[in-house]
Amino acid sequence: MATLRKAVVDDIPGMHKVRLAVRENPLTSSFIREEHYVPEITVTGDGWVIEKDGGIVAFAIGNKLTGNIWALFVDPSHEGRGYGSRLHDVMVESLLAQGLDSLNLSTGADTRARVFYECKGWRQVACRDGDVWFEYAAGANSANSS
C-alpha cells in the first residue's frame, strides 16, 4: 500500500532519485542538487511524498510564501496509479489554506504535465522559451478534478 505523508529531510535522496528518473521535464544538468531541497521543505515551503515498500515513488513541493509549485514528480515505474493527483490535491489544499490567493508553476509546453494541470483547473497565463506558465486561483475546483 502507498502512503502519502509530509516530506522530511531524510526523504531528500529518494525524492531526488525520482526527480532524476522522470522522462518529461528531465534535469539536464546538475543545477538542482539534493541540498536545494532542504530550504524548499523546511523554510520556504512544504513537501509531501508517496512512499511504497519503504521507498519514495512520488513527491511534491510547494512554496508557501510565493505559491510556486517547485516540484511534482512520479517515478516512471509508478505512473498511472493516481499518485500525482493525490499529491497535487493535498499540496494545493495546504498552500491555499495558508492564505495564498493563487499558485503558479511552469512546465514544458509539449508534456503530459501540461494536460494534467489543465485538467486540474490551472489556467495558462504565458508561454515562453518552450515552457507554459500556469496559475491556479483560490476557489478553483481541483479536489473534484481527475
Beta strands, then each sheet from edge to edge (+ up, - down):
strand 1: 2-6
strand 2: 45-52
strand 3: 55-63
strand 4: 69-74
strand 5: 102-108
strand 6: 123-128
strand 7: 131-137
sheet 1: 1+ 2- 3+ 4-
sheet 2: 5+ 7- 6+
end
